[in-house]
Amino acid sequence: MSEPLRRDHMTTEEWLAWAEADADTRGLPELKPLLAALAAAQRRLRAADWNQDAPRGSAPPGEAAARPDAPESRP
């Protein structure tokens, strides 16, 4: 697999661009619609109303707690 971005966090858009480029490199263009669907589902889940009620500050060790006004930082 080609090297992912070397950061702790990436946005869904950054991940999708990386994953699509990796699919192209591997000669798997048929994977791109599935990757796009996965990214769209991720965006919908992150935007869901019930997600706003999640307790803040209870992130697993090593992960920053999400803030409602913070930009998306994970795929």
CHARMM internal coordinates of N, CA and C (Angstrom, degrees):
IC EDIT
DIST 1 N 1 CA 1.4578
DIST 1 CA 1 C 1.5185
ANGL 1 N 1 CA 1 C 107.90
DIST 1 C 2 N 1.3124
ANGL 1 CA 1 C 2 N 116.50
DIHE 1 N 1 CA 1 C 2 N 140.47
DIST 2 N 2 CA 1.4597
ANGL 1 C 2 N 2 CA 118.65
DIHE 1 CA 1 C 2 N 2 CA 179.08
DIST 2 CA 2 C 1.5242
ANGL 2 N 2 CA 2 C 109.51
DIHE 1 C 2 N 2 CA 2 C -68.66
DIST 2 C 3 N 1.3078
ANGL 2 CA 2 C 3 N 115.49
DIHE 2 N 2 CA 2 C 3 N 157.65
DIST 3 N 3 CA 1.4646
ANGL 2 C 3 N 3 CA 121.58
DIHE 2 CA 2 C 3 N 3 CA -175.69
DIST 3 CA 3 C 1.5259
ANGL 3 N 3 CA 3 C 111.47
DIHE 2 C 3 N 3 CA 3 C -65.12
DIST 3 C 4 N 1.3307
ANGL 3 CA 3 C 4 N 118.16
DIHE 3 N 3 CA 3 C 4 N 127.59
DIST 4 N 4 CA 1.4677
ANGL 3 C 4 N 4 CA 120.12
DIHE 3 CA 3 C 4 N 4 CA 173.81
DIST 4 CA 4 C 1.5215
ANGL 4 N 4 CA 4 C 109.82
DIHE 3 C 4 N 4 CA 4 C -73.64
DIST 4 C 5 N 1.3129
ANGL 4 CA 4 C 5 N 115.37
DIHE 4 N 4 CA 4 C 5 N 170.44
DIST 5 N 5 CA 1.4537
ANGL 4 C 5 N 5 CA 119.84
DIHE 4 CA 4 C 5 N 5 CA 175.85
DIST 5 CA 5 C 1.5121
ANGL 5 N 5 CA 5 C 108.95
DIHE 4 C 5 N 5 CA 5 C -58.48
DIST 5 C 6 N 1.3161
ANGL 5 CA 5 C 6 N 118.32
DIHE 5 N 5 CA 5 C 6 N 138.04
DIST 6 N 6 CA 1.4693
ANGL 5 C 6 N 6 CA 122.39
DIHE 5 CA 5 C 6 N 6 CA -178.23
DIST 6 CA 6 C 1.5165
ANGL 6 N 6 CA 6 C 110.03
DIHE 5 C 6 N 6 CA 6 C -91.28
DIST 6 C 7 N 1.3384
ANGL 6 CA 6 C 7 N 115.90
DIHE 6 N 6 CA 6 C 7 N 76.85
DIST 7 N 7 CA 1.4562
ANGL 6 C 7 N 7 CA 122.77
DIHE 6 CA 6 C 7 N 7 CA 176.77
DIST 7 CA 7 C 1.5114
ANGL 7 N 7 CA 7 C 107.35
DIHE 6 C 7 N 7 CA 7 C -145.33
DIST 7 C 8 N 1.3040
ANGL 7 CA 7 C 8 N 115.92
DIHE 7 N 7 CA 7 C 8 N 163.31
DIST 8 N 8 CA 1.4614
ANGL 7 C 8 N 8 CA 119.45
DIHE 7 CA 7 C 8 N 8 CA 177.26
DIST 8 CA 8 C 1.5264
ANGL 8 N 8 CA 8 C 111.47
DIHE 7 C 8 N 8 CA 8 C -72.14
DIST 8 C 9 N 1.3199
ANGL 8 CA 8 C 9 N 117.08
DIHE 8 N 8 CA 8 C 9 N -32.27
DIST 9 N 9 CA 1.4597
ANGL 8 C 9 N 9 CA 121.49
DIHE 8 CA 8 C 9 N 9 CA -175.60
DIST 9 CA 9 C 1.5202
ANGL 9 N 9 CA 9 C 109.56
DIHE 8 C 9 N 9 CA 9 C -136.31
DIST 9 C 10 N 1.3141
ANGL 9 CA 9 C 10 N 116.17
DIHE 9 N 9 CA 9 C 10 N 150.14
DIST 10 N 10 CA 1.4543
ANGL 9 C 10 N 10 CA 121.08
DIHE 9 CA 9 C 10 N 10 CA 172.18
DIST 10 CA 10 C 1.5264
ANGL 10 N 10 CA 10 C 107.64
DIHE 9 C 10 N 10 CA 10 C -143.75
DIST 10 C 11 N 1.3040
ANGL 10 CA 10 C 11 N 116.05
DIHE 10 N 10 CA 10 C 11 N 153.52
DIST 11 N 11 CA 1.4581
ANGL 10 C 11 N 11 CA 120.23
DIHE 10 CA 10 C 11 N 11 CA 179.09
DIST 11 CA 11 C 1.5269
ANGL 11 N 11 CA 11 C 109.34
DIHE 10 C 11 N 11 CA 11 C -77.00
DIST 11 C 12 N 1.3131
ANGL 11 CA 11 C 12 N 115.30
DIHE 11 N 11 CA 11 C 12 N 166.37
DIST 12 N 12 CA 1.4562
ANGL 11 C 12 N 12 CA 120.15
DIHE 11 CA 11 C 12 N 12 CA 176.34
DIST 12 CA 12 C 1.5225
ANGL 12 N 12 CA 12 C 109.99
DIHE 11 C 12 N 12 CA 12 C -60.36
DIST 12 C 13 N 1.3208
ANGL 12 CA 12 C 13 N 117.49
DIHE 12 N 12 CA 12 C 13 N -39.38
DIST 13 N 13 CA 1.4602
ANGL 12 C 13 N 13 CA 121.01
DIHE 12 CA 12 C 13 N 13 CA -179.74
DIST 13 CA 13 C 1.5311
ANGL 13 N 13 CA 13 C 111.29
DIHE 12 C 13 N 13 CA 13 C -65.24
DIST 13 C 14 N 1.3358
ANGL 13 CA 13 C 14 N 116.41
DIHE 13 N 13 CA 13 C 14 N -40.74
DIST 14 N 14 CA 1.4664
ANGL 13 C 14 N 14 CA 119.48
DIHE 13 CA 13 C 14 N 14 CA 177.47
DIST 14 CA 14 C 1.5287
ANGL 14 N 14 CA 14 C 110.56
DIHE 13 C 14 N 14 CA 14 C -65.14
DIST 14 C 15 N 1.3358
ANGL 14 CA 14 C 15 N 116.02
DIHE 14 N 14 CA 14 C 15 N -43.61
DIST 15 N 15 CA 1.4528
ANGL 14 C 15 N 15 CA 119.67
DIHE 14 CA 14 C 15 N 15 CA 178.72
DIST 15 CA 15 C 1.5185
ANGL 15 N 15 CA 15 C 110.81
DIHE 14 C 15 N 15 CA 15 C -61.73
DIST 15 C 16 N 1.3321
ANGL 15 CA 15 C 16 N 117.00
DIHE 15 N 15 CA 15 C 16 N -44.84
DIST 16 N 16 CA 1.4622
ANGL 15 C 16 N 16 CA 120.87
DIHE 15 CA 15 C 16 N 16 CA -178.48
DIST 16 CA 16 C 1.5254
ANGL 16 N 16 CA 16 C 110.73
DIHE 15 C 16 N 16 CA 16 C -61.65
DIST 16 C 17 N 1.3194
ANGL 16 CA 16 C 17 N 117.39
DIHE 16 N 16 CA 16 C 17 N -44.26
DIST 17 N 17 CA 1.4716
ANGL 16 C 17 N 17 CA 120.40
DIHE 16 CA 16 C 17 N 17 CA 178.40
DIST 17 CA 17 C 1.5262
ANGL 17 N 17 CA 17 C 110.56
DIHE 16 C 17 N 17 CA 17 C -60.44
DIST 17 C 18 N 1.3344
ANGL 17 CA 17 C 18 N 116.78
DIHE 17 N 17 CA 17 C 18 N -43.76
DIST 18 N 18 CA 1.4614
ANGL 17 C 18 N 18 CA 120.93
DIHE 17 CA 17 C 18 N 18 CA 178.87
DIST 18 CA 18 C 1.5274
ANGL 18 N 18 CA 18 C 110.65
DIHE 17 C 18 N 18 CA 18 C -64.03
DIST 18 C 19 N 1.3359
ANGL 18 CA 18 C 19 N 117.49
DIHE 18 N 18 CA 18 C 19 N -45.97
DIST 19 N 19 CA 1.4630
ANGL 18 C 19 N 19 CA 121.51
DIHE 18 CA 18 C 19 N 19 CA -177.23
DIST 19 CA 19 C 1.5280
ANGL 19 N 19 CA 19 C 111.24
DIHE 18 C 19 N 19 CA 19 C -65.87
DIST 19 C 20 N 1.3387
ANGL 19 CA 19 C 20 N 117.45
DIHE 19 N 19 CA 19 C 20 N -39.60
DIST 20 N 20 CA 1.4683
ANGL 19 C 20 N 20 CA 120.01
DIHE 19 CA 19 C 20 N 20 CA 177.73
DIST 20 CA 20 C 1.5230
ANGL 20 N 20 CA 20 C 111.13
DIHE 19 C 20 N 20 CA 20 C -66.26
DIST 20 C 21 N 1.3244
ANGL 20 CA 20 C 21 N 117.31
DIHE 20 N 20 CA 20 C 21 N -40.90
DIST 21 N 21 CA 1.4674
ANGL 20 C 21 N 21 CA 120.51
DIHE 20 CA 20 C 21 N 21 CA 177.06
DIST 21 CA 21 C 1.5264
ANGL 21 N 21 CA 21 C 110.09
DIHE 20 C 21 N 21 CA 21 C -63.09
DIST 21 C 22 N 1.3308
ANGL 21 CA 21 C 22 N 117.02
DIHE 21 N 21 CA 21 C 22 N -39.43
DIST 22 N 22 CA 1.4548
ANGL 21 C 22 N 22 CA 120.77
DIHE 21 CA 21 C 22 N 22 CA 178.06
DIST 22 CA 22 C 1.5289
ANGL 22 N 22 CA 22 C 110.58
DIHE 21 C 22 N 22 CA 22 C -65.17
DIST 22 C 23 N 1.3245
ANGL 22 CA 22 C 23 N 116.81
DIHE 22 N 22 CA 22 C 23 N -40.76
DIST 23 N 23 CA 1.4670
ANGL 22 C 23 N 23 CA 120.16
DIHE 22 CA 22 C 23 N 23 CA 177.61
DIST 23 CA 23 C 1.5300
ANGL 23 N 23 CA 23 C 110.25
DIHE 22 C 23 N 23 CA 23 C -62.09
DIST 23 C 24 N 1.3385
ANGL 23 CA 23 C 24 N 117.11
DIHE 23 N 23 CA 23 C 24 N -41.45
DIST 24 N 24 CA 1.4662
ANGL 23 C 24 N 24 CA 120.57
DIHE 23 CA 23 C 24 N 24 CA 177.44
DIST 24 CA 24 C 1.5271
ANGL 24 N 24 CA 24 C 110.91
DIHE 23 C 24 N 24 CA 24 C -62.24
DIST 24 C 25 N 1.3313
ANGL 24 CA 24 C 25 N 115.82
DIHE 24 N 24 CA 24 C 25 N -44.77
DIST 25 N 25 CA 1.4625
ANGL 24 C 25 N 25 CA 120.74
DIHE 24 CA 24 C 25 N 25 CA 179.63
DIST 25 CA 25 C 1.5221
ANGL 25 N 25 CA 25 C 111.04
DIHE 24 C 25 N 25 CA 25 C -59.12
DIST 25 C 26 N 1.3078
ANGL 25 CA 25 C 26 N 116.64
DIHE 25 N 25 CA 25 C 26 N -37.31
DIST 26 N 26 CA 1.4675
ANGL 25 C 26 N 26 CA 121.68
DIHE 25 CA 25 C 26 N 26 CA -178.56
DIST 26 CA 26 C 1.5291
ANGL 26 N 26 CA 26 C 112.55
DIHE 25 C 26 N 26 CA 26 C -85.10
DIST 26 C 27 N 1.3319
ANGL 26 CA 26 C 27 N 117.44
DIHE 26 N 26 CA 26 C 27 N -1.73
DIST 27 N 27 CA 1.4578
ANGL 26 C 27 N 27 CA 120.18
DIHE 26 CA 26 C 27 N 27 CA -179.60
DIST 27 CA 27 C 1.5203
ANGL 27 N 27 CA 27 C 112.68
DIHE 26 C 27 N 27 CA 27 C 71.79
DIST 27 C 28 N 1.3346
ANGL 27 CA 27 C 28 N 116.21
DIHE 27 N 27 CA 27 C 28 N 35.61
DIST 28 N 28 CA 1.4646
ANGL 27 C 28 N 28 CA 121.19
DIHE 27 CA 27 C 28 N 28 CA -178.47
DIST 28 CA 28 C 1.5272
ANGL 28 N 28 CA 28 C 111.11
DIHE 27 C 28 N 28 CA 28 C -120.76
DIST 28 C 29 N 1.3237
ANGL 28 CA 28 C 29 N 118.66
DIHE 28 N 28 CA 28 C 29 N 61.51
DIST 29 N 29 CA 1.4680
ANGL 28 C 29 N 29 CA 119.63
DIHE 28 CA 28 C 29 N 29 CA -177.95
DIST 29 CA 29 C 1.5241
ANGL 29 N 29 CA 29 C 113.15
DIHE 28 C 29 N 29 CA 29 C -63.10
DIST 29 C 30 N 1.3390
ANGL 29 CA 29 C 30 N 118.04
DIHE 29 N 29 CA 29 C 30 N -24.20
DIST 30 N 30 CA 1.4663
ANGL 29 C 30 N 30 CA 120.83
DIHE 29 CA 29 C 30 N 30 CA 179.79
DIST 30 CA 30 C 1.5298
ANGL 30 N 30 CA 30 C 111.67
DIHE 29 C 30 N 30 CA 30 C -68.56
DIST 30 C 31 N 1.3164
ANGL 30 CA 30 C 31 N 117.79
DIHE 30 N 30 CA 30 C 31 N -14.16
DIST 31 N 31 CA 1.4595
ANGL 30 C 31 N 31 CA 121.58
DIHE 30 CA 30 C 31 N 31 CA 178.43
DIST 31 CA 31 C 1.5350
ANGL 31 N 31 CA 31 C 112.03
DIHE 30 C 31 N 31 CA 31 C -78.38
DIST 31 C 32 N 1.3150
ANGL 31 CA 31 C 32 N 117.68
DIHE 31 N 31 CA 31 C 32 N -23.15
DIST 32 N 32 CA 1.4622
ANGL 31 C 32 N 32 CA 121.16
DIHE 31 CA 31 C 32 N 32 CA -174.02
DIST 32 CA 32 C 1.5255
ANGL 32 N 32 CA 32 C 114.38
DIHE 31 C 32 N 32 CA 32 C -59.49
DIST 32 C 33 N 1.3376
ANGL 32 CA 32 C 33 N 121.19
DIHE 32 N 32 CA 32 C 33 N -42.29
DIST 33 N 33 CA 1.4683
ANGL 32 C 33 N 33 CA 119.33
DIHE 32 CA 32 C 33 N 33 CA 176.83
DIST 33 CA 33 C 1.5277
ANGL 33 N 33 CA 33 C 112.58
DIHE 32 C 33 N 33 CA 33 C -63.47
DIST 33 C 34 N 1.3179
ANGL 33 CA 33 C 34 N 117.12
DIHE 33 N 33 CA 33 C 34 N -34.16
DIST 34 N 34 CA 1.4701
ANGL 33 C 34 N 34 CA 120.29
DIHE 33 CA 33 C 34 N 34 CA 177.59
DIST 34 CA 34 C 1.5260
ANGL 34 N 34 CA 34 C 110.58
DIHE 33 C 34 N 34 CA 34 C -68.18
DIST 34 C 35 N 1.3178
ANGL 34 CA 34 C 35 N 117.15
DIHE 34 N 34 CA 34 C 35 N -40.64
DIST 35 N 35 CA 1.4649
ANGL 34 C 35 N 35 CA 120.80
DIHE 34 CA 34 C 35 N 35 CA 177.29
DIST 35 CA 35 C 1.5221
ANGL 35 N 35 CA 35 C 110.69
DIHE 34 C 35 N 35 CA 35 C -63.48
DIST 35 C 36 N 1.3330
ANGL 35 CA 35 C 36 N 116.63
DIHE 35 N 35 CA 35 C 36 N -41.83
DIST 36 N 36 CA 1.4685
ANGL 35 C 36 N 36 CA 120.72
DIHE 35 CA 35 C 36 N 36 CA 178.90
DIST 36 CA 36 C 1.5339
ANGL 36 N 36 CA 36 C 110.33
DIHE 35 C 36 N 36 CA 36 C -63.92
DIST 36 C 37 N 1.3239
ANGL 36 CA 36 C 37 N 117.23
DIHE 36 N 36 CA 36 C 37 N -39.66
DIST 37 N 37 CA 1.4672
ANGL 36 C 37 N 37 CA 120.68
DIHE 36 CA 36 C 37 N 37 CA 178.16
DIST 37 CA 37 C 1.5248
ANGL 37 N 37 CA 37 C 110.72
DIHE 36 C 37 N 37 CA 37 C -65.58
DIST 37 C 38 N 1.3124
ANGL 37 CA 37 C 38 N 117.34
DIHE 37 N 37 CA 37 C 38 N -40.33
DIST 38 N 38 CA 1.4664
ANGL 37 C 38 N 38 CA 121.12
DIHE 37 CA 37 C 38 N 38 CA 177.38
DIST 38 CA 38 C 1.5299
ANGL 38 N 38 CA 38 C 110.68
DIHE 37 C 38 N 38 CA 38 C -63.20
DIST 38 C 39 N 1.3193
ANGL 38 CA 38 C 39 N 117.00
DIHE 38 N 38 CA 38 C 39 N -43.37
DIST 39 N 39 CA 1.4713
ANGL 38 C 39 N 39 CA 120.65
DIHE 38 CA 38 C 39 N 39 CA 178.14
DIST 39 CA 39 C 1.5269
ANGL 39 N 39 CA 39 C 110.84
DIHE 38 C 39 N 39 CA 39 C -63.07
DIST 39 C 40 N 1.3260
ANGL 39 CA 39 C 40 N 117.39
DIHE 39 N 39 CA 39 C 40 N -41.34
DIST 40 N 40 CA 1.4712
ANGL 39 C 40 N 40 CA 120.75
DIHE 39 CA 39 C 40 N 40 CA 178.93
DIST 40 CA 40 C 1.5281
ANGL 40 N 40 CA 40 C 110.75
DIHE 39 C 40 N 40 CA 40 C -64.27
DIST 40 C 41 N 1.3202
ANGL 40 CA 40 C 41 N 117.07
DIHE 40 N 40 CA 40 C 41 N -41.16
DIST 41 N 41 CA 1.4658
ANGL 40 C 41 N 41 CA 120.51
DIHE 40 CA 40 C 41 N 41 CA 177.90
DIST 41 CA 41 C 1.5222
ANGL 41 N 41 CA 41 C 110.24
DIHE 40 C 41 N 41 CA 41 C -63.62
DIST 41 C 42 N 1.3197
ANGL 41 CA 41 C 42 N 116.63
DIHE 41 N 41 CA 41 C 42 N -40.70
DIST 42 N 42 CA 1.4681
ANGL 41 C 42 N 42 CA 120.62
DIHE 41 CA 41 C 42 N 42 CA 178.71
DIST 42 CA 42 C 1.5326
ANGL 42 N 42 CA 42 C 110.46
DIHE 41 C 42 N 42 CA 42 C -61.11
DIST 42 C 43 N 1.3369
ANGL 42 CA 42 C 43 N 116.32
DIHE 42 N 42 CA 42 C 43 N -44.33
DIST 43 N 43 CA 1.4738
ANGL 42 C 43 N 43 CA 119.85
DIHE 42 CA 42 C 43 N 43 CA 178.87
DIST 43 CA 43 C 1.5234
ANGL 43 N 43 CA 43 C 110.99
DIHE 42 C 43 N 43 CA 43 C -61.24
DIST 43 C 44 N 1.3538
ANGL 43 CA 43 C 44 N 116.91
DIHE 43 N 43 CA 43 C 44 N -43.19
DIST 44 N 44 CA 1.4689
ANGL 43 C 44 N 44 CA 120.27
DIHE 43 CA 43 C 44 N 44 CA -179.76
DIST 44 CA 44 C 1.5282
ANGL 44 N 44 CA 44 C 110.90
DIHE 43 C 44 N 44 CA 44 C -64.80
DIST 44 C 45 N 1.3072
ANGL 44 CA 44 C 45 N 117.37
DIHE 44 N 44 CA 44 C 45 N -41.59
DIST 45 N 45 CA 1.4659
ANGL 44 C 45 N 45 CA 119.90
DIHE 44 CA 44 C 45 N 45 CA 178.48
DIST 45 CA 45 C 1.5210
ANGL 45 N 45 CA 45 C 111.39
DIHE 44 C 45 N 45 CA 45 C -62.79
DIST 45 C 46 N 1.3235
ANGL 45 CA 45 C 46 N 117.41
DIHE 45 N 45 CA 45 C 46 N -42.50
DIST 46 N 46 CA 1.4638
ANGL 45 C 46 N 46 CA 120.83
DIHE 45 CA 45 C 46 N 46 CA -179.59
DIST 46 CA 46 C 1.5225
ANGL 46 N 46 CA 46 C 112.20
DIHE 45 C 46 N 46 CA 46 C -68.22
DIST 46 C 47 N 1.3267
ANGL 46 CA 46 C 47 N 117.03
DIHE 46 N 46 CA 46 C 47 N -26.86
DIST 47 N 47 CA 1.4604
ANGL 46 C 47 N 47 CA 121.07
DIHE 46 CA 46 C 47 N 47 CA -178.43
DIST 47 CA 47 C 1.5298
ANGL 47 N 47 CA 47 C 112.71
DIHE 46 C 47 N 47 CA 47 C -91.29
DIST 47 C 48 N 1.3178
ANGL 47 CA 47 C 48 N 118.22
DIHE 47 N 47 CA 47 C 48 N -4.34
DIST 48 N 48 CA 1.4653
ANGL 47 C 48 N 48 CA 121.87
DIHE 47 CA 47 C 48 N 48 CA -175.84
DIST 48 CA 48 C 1.5291
ANGL 48 N 48 CA 48 C 111.67
DIHE 47 C 48 N 48 CA 48 C -61.61
DIST 48 C 49 N 1.3384
ANGL 48 CA 48 C 49 N 115.47
DIHE 48 N 48 CA 48 C 49 N 144.86
DIST 49 N 49 CA 1.4626
ANGL 48 C 49 N 49 CA 121.32
DIHE 48 CA 48 C 49 N 49 CA 179.87
DIST 49 CA 49 C 1.5236
ANGL 49 N 49 CA 49 C 112.13
DIHE 48 C 49 N 49 CA 49 C -57.33
DIST 49 C 50 N 1.3154
ANGL 49 CA 49 C 50 N 117.38
DIHE 49 N 49 CA 49 C 50 N -42.03
DIST 50 N 50 CA 1.4550
ANGL 49 C 50 N 50 CA 120.16
DIHE 49 CA 49 C 50 N 50 CA -177.80
DIST 50 CA 50 C 1.5221
ANGL 50 N 50 CA 50 C 111.72
DIHE 49 C 50 N 50 CA 50 C -63.49
DIST 50 C 51 N 1.3216
ANGL 50 CA 50 C 51 N 117.38
DIHE 50 N 50 CA 50 C 51 N -22.45
DIST 51 N 51 CA 1.4623
ANGL 50 C 51 N 51 CA 121.07
DIHE 50 CA 50 C 51 N 51 CA 178.93
DIST 51 CA 51 C 1.5262
ANGL 51 N 51 CA 51 C 110.97
DIHE 50 C 51 N 51 CA 51 C -69.50
DIST 51 C 52 N 1.3270
ANGL 51 CA 51 C 52 N 118.05
DIHE 51 N 51 CA 51 C 52 N -26.19
DIST 52 N 52 CA 1.4563
ANGL 51 C 52 N 52 CA 122.06
DIHE 51 CA 51 C 52 N 52 CA 179.30
DIST 52 CA 52 C 1.5197
ANGL 52 N 52 CA 52 C 111.85
DIHE 51 C 52 N 52 CA 52 C -68.71
DIST 52 C 53 N 1.3417
ANGL 52 CA 52 C 53 N 117.40
DIHE 52 N 52 CA 52 C 53 N -22.62
DIST 53 N 53 CA 1.4563
ANGL 52 C 53 N 53 CA 121.48
DIHE 52 CA 52 C 53 N 53 CA -179.12
DIST 53 CA 53 C 1.5241
ANGL 53 N 53 CA 53 C 113.00
DIHE 52 C 53 N 53 CA 53 C -87.51
DIST 53 C 54 N 1.3263
ANGL 53 CA 53 C 54 N 117.19
DIHE 53 N 53 CA 53 C 54 N -5.66
DIST 54 N 54 CA 1.4636
ANGL 53 C 54 N 54 CA 119.76
DIHE 53 CA 53 C 54 N 54 CA -178.20
DIST 54 CA 54 C 1.5259
ANGL 54 N 54 CA 54 C 109.45
DIHE 53 C 54 N 54 CA 54 C -62.35
DIST 54 C 55 N 1.3287
ANGL 54 CA 54 C 55 N 117.34
DIHE 54 N 54 CA 54 C 55 N 137.74
DIST 55 N 55 CA 1.4681
ANGL 54 C 55 N 55 CA 119.60
DIHE 54 CA 54 C 55 N 55 CA -179.75
DIST 55 CA 55 C 1.5243
ANGL 55 N 55 CA 55 C 110.63
DIHE 54 C 55 N 55 CA 55 C -64.37
DIST 55 C 56 N 1.2898
ANGL 55 CA 55 C 56 N 115.41
DIHE 55 N 55 CA 55 C 56 N 136.80
DIST 56 N 56 CA 1.4633
ANGL 55 C 56 N 56 CA 121.50
DIHE 55 CA 55 C 56 N 56 CA 178.36
DIST 56 CA 56 C 1.5174
ANGL 56 N 56 CA 56 C 108.97
DIHE 55 C 56 N 56 CA 56 C -89.51
DIST 56 C 57 N 1.3011
ANGL 56 CA 56 C 57 N 116.48
DIHE 56 N 56 CA 56 C 57 N 148.95
DIST 57 N 57 CA 1.4443
ANGL 56 C 57 N 57 CA 120.86
DIHE 56 CA 56 C 57 N 57 CA 177.33
DIST 57 CA 57 C 1.5171
ANGL 57 N 57 CA 57 C 113.61
DIHE 56 C 57 N 57 CA 57 C 86.52
DIST 57 C 58 N 1.3207
ANGL 57 CA 57 C 58 N 118.04
DIHE 57 N 57 CA 57 C 58 N 7.65
DIST 58 N 58 CA 1.4565
ANGL 57 C 58 N 58 CA 120.04
DIHE 57 CA 57 C 58 N 58 CA -179.33
DIST 58 CA 58 C 1.5230
ANGL 58 N 58 CA 58 C 110.96
DIHE 57 C 58 N 58 CA 58 C -112.96
DIST 58 C 59 N 1.3153
ANGL 58 CA 58 C 59 N 116.36
DIHE 58 N 58 CA 58 C 59 N 34.19
DIST 59 N 59 CA 1.4605
ANGL 58 C 59 N 59 CA 120.46
DIHE 58 CA 58 C 59 N 59 CA -179.71
DIST 59 CA 59 C 1.5227
ANGL 59 N 59 CA 59 C 110.22
DIHE 58 C 59 N 59 CA 59 C -70.24
DIST 59 C 60 N 1.3304
ANGL 59 CA 59 C 60 N 116.40
DIHE 59 N 59 CA 59 C 60 N 149.90
DIST 60 N 60 CA 1.4621
ANGL 59 C 60 N 60 CA 119.50
DIHE 59 CA 59 C 60 N 60 CA 176.46
DIST 60 CA 60 C 1.5265
ANGL 60 N 60 CA 60 C 110.42
DIHE 59 C 60 N 60 CA 60 C -59.84
DIST 60 C 61 N 1.3303
ANGL 60 CA 60 C 61 N 118.07
DIHE 60 N 60 CA 60 C 61 N 156.01
DIST 61 N 61 CA 1.4582
ANGL 60 C 61 N 61 CA 120.33
DIHE 60 CA 60 C 61 N 61 CA 179.25
DIST 61 CA 61 C 1.5276
ANGL 61 N 61 CA 61 C 111.00
DIHE 60 C 61 N 61 CA 61 C -53.16
DIST 61 C 62 N 1.3156
ANGL 61 CA 61 C 62 N 115.64
DIHE 61 N 61 CA 61 C 62 N 136.28
DIST 62 N 62 CA 1.4539
ANGL 61 C 62 N 62 CA 120.76
DIHE 61 CA 61 C 62 N 62 CA 179.30
DIST 62 CA 62 C 1.5084
ANGL 62 N 62 CA 62 C 114.57
DIHE 61 C 62 N 62 CA 62 C 89.31
DIST 62 C 63 N 1.3249
ANGL 62 CA 62 C 63 N 117.90
DIHE 62 N 62 CA 62 C 63 N -6.95
DIST 63 N 63 CA 1.4652
ANGL 62 C 63 N 63 CA 121.03
DIHE 62 CA 62 C 63 N 63 CA 178.84
DIST 63 CA 63 C 1.5178
ANGL 63 N 63 CA 63 C 109.17
DIHE 62 C 63 N 63 CA 63 C -117.11
DIST 63 C 64 N 1.3205
ANGL 63 CA 63 C 64 N 115.16
DIHE 63 N 63 CA 63 C 64 N 139.48
DIST 64 N 64 CA 1.4603
ANGL 63 C 64 N 64 CA 119.86
DIHE 63 CA 63 C 64 N 64 CA 177.39
DIST 64 CA 64 C 1.5199
ANGL 64 N 64 CA 64 C 108.94
DIHE 63 C 64 N 64 CA 64 C -74.13
DIST 64 C 65 N 1.3070
ANGL 64 CA 64 C 65 N 116.60
DIHE 64 N 64 CA 64 C 65 N 144.54
DIST 65 N 65 CA 1.4646
ANGL 64 C 65 N 65 CA 121.22
DIHE 64 CA 64 C 65 N 65 CA 176.51
DIST 65 CA 65 C 1.5215
ANGL 65 N 65 CA 65 C 109.30
DIHE 64 C 65 N 65 CA 65 C -68.30
DIST 65 C 66 N 1.3208
ANGL 65 CA 65 C 66 N 116.33
DIHE 65 N 65 CA 65 C 66 N 138.17
DIST 66 N 66 CA 1.4595
ANGL 65 C 66 N 66 CA 120.88
DIHE 65 CA 65 C 66 N 66 CA -179.83
DIST 66 CA 66 C 1.5168
ANGL 66 N 66 CA 66 C 110.21
DIHE 65 C 66 N 66 CA 66 C -75.16
DIST 66 C 67 N 1.3202
ANGL 66 CA 66 C 67 N 115.52
DIHE 66 N 66 CA 66 C 67 N 143.67
DIST 67 N 67 CA 1.4589
ANGL 66 C 67 N 67 CA 121.32
DIHE 66 CA 66 C 67 N 67 CA 174.30
DIST 67 CA 67 C 1.5173
ANGL 67 N 67 CA 67 C 107.20
DIHE 66 C 67 N 67 CA 67 C -114.97
DIST 67 C 68 N 1.3329
ANGL 67 CA 67 C 68 N 118.59
DIHE 67 N 67 CA 67 C 68 N 143.91
DIST 68 N 68 CA 1.4623
ANGL 67 C 68 N 68 CA 119.53
DIHE 67 CA 67 C 68 N 68 CA -178.62
DIST 68 CA 68 C 1.5192
ANGL 68 N 68 CA 68 C 112.91
DIHE 67 C 68 N 68 CA 68 C -58.46
DIST 68 C 69 N 1.3316
ANGL 68 CA 68 C 69 N 117.94
DIHE 68 N 68 CA 68 C 69 N -30.14
DIST 69 N 69 CA 1.4578
ANGL 68 C 69 N 69 CA 120.32
DIHE 68 CA 68 C 69 N 69 CA -177.54
DIST 69 CA 69 C 1.5301
ANGL 69 N 69 CA 69 C 112.49
DIHE 68 C 69 N 69 CA 69 C -95.45
DIST 69 C 70 N 1.3258
ANGL 69 CA 69 C 70 N 117.85
DIHE 69 N 69 CA 69 C 70 N 0.36
DIST 70 N 70 CA 1.4685
ANGL 69 C 70 N 70 CA 121.18
DIHE 69 CA 69 C 70 N 70 CA -179.43
DIST 70 CA 70 C 1.5151
ANGL 70 N 70 CA 70 C 109.98
DIHE 69 C 70 N 70 CA 70 C -76.32
DIST 70 C 71 N 1.3326
ANGL 70 CA 70 C 71 N 117.76
DIHE 70 N 70 CA 70 C 71 N 144.97
DIST 71 N 71 CA 1.4591
ANGL 70 C 71 N 71 CA 119.28
DIHE 70 CA 70 C 71 N 71 CA 176.12
DIST 71 CA 71 C 1.5191
ANGL 71 N 71 CA 71 C 110.02
DIHE 70 C 71 N 71 CA 71 C -67.93
DIST 71 C 72 N 1.3021
ANGL 71 CA 71 C 72 N 115.98
DIHE 71 N 71 CA 71 C 72 N 154.16
DIST 72 N 72 CA 1.4545
ANGL 71 C 72 N 72 CA 120.83
DIHE 71 CA 71 C 72 N 72 CA 179.65
DIST 72 CA 72 C 1.5238
ANGL 72 N 72 CA 72 C 108.53
DIHE 71 C 72 N 72 CA 72 C -61.04
DIST 72 C 73 N 1.3326
ANGL 72 CA 72 C 73 N 116.59
DIHE 72 N 72 CA 72 C 73 N 136.19
DIST 73 N 73 CA 1.4583
ANGL 72 C 73 N 73 CA 118.33
DIHE 72 CA 72 C 73 N 73 CA -177.21
DIST 73 CA 73 C 1.5181
ANGL 73 N 73 CA 73 C 113.55
DIHE 72 C 73 N 73 CA 73 C -131.68
DIST 73 C 74 N 1.3310
ANGL 73 CA 73 C 74 N 118.52
DIHE 73 N 73 CA 73 C 74 N 5.32
DIST 74 N 74 CA 1.4587
ANGL 73 C 74 N 74 CA 120.25
DIHE 73 CA 73 C 74 N 74 CA 178.10
DIST 74 CA 74 C 1.5140
ANGL 74 N 74 CA 74 C 108.68
DIHE 73 C 74 N 74 CA 74 C -134.72
DIST 74 C 75 N 1.3138
ANGL 74 CA 74 C 75 N 117.13
DIHE 74 N 74 CA 74 C 75 N 151.98
DIST 75 N 75 CA 1.4523
ANGL 74 C 75 N 75 CA 119.77
DIHE 74 CA 74 C 75 N 75 CA 177.67
DIST 75 CA 75 C 1.4863
ANGL 75 N 75 CA 75 C 112.77
DIHE 74 C 75 N 75 CA 75 C -69.48
END
COOR INIT
IC SEED 1 N 1 CA 1 C
IC BUILD
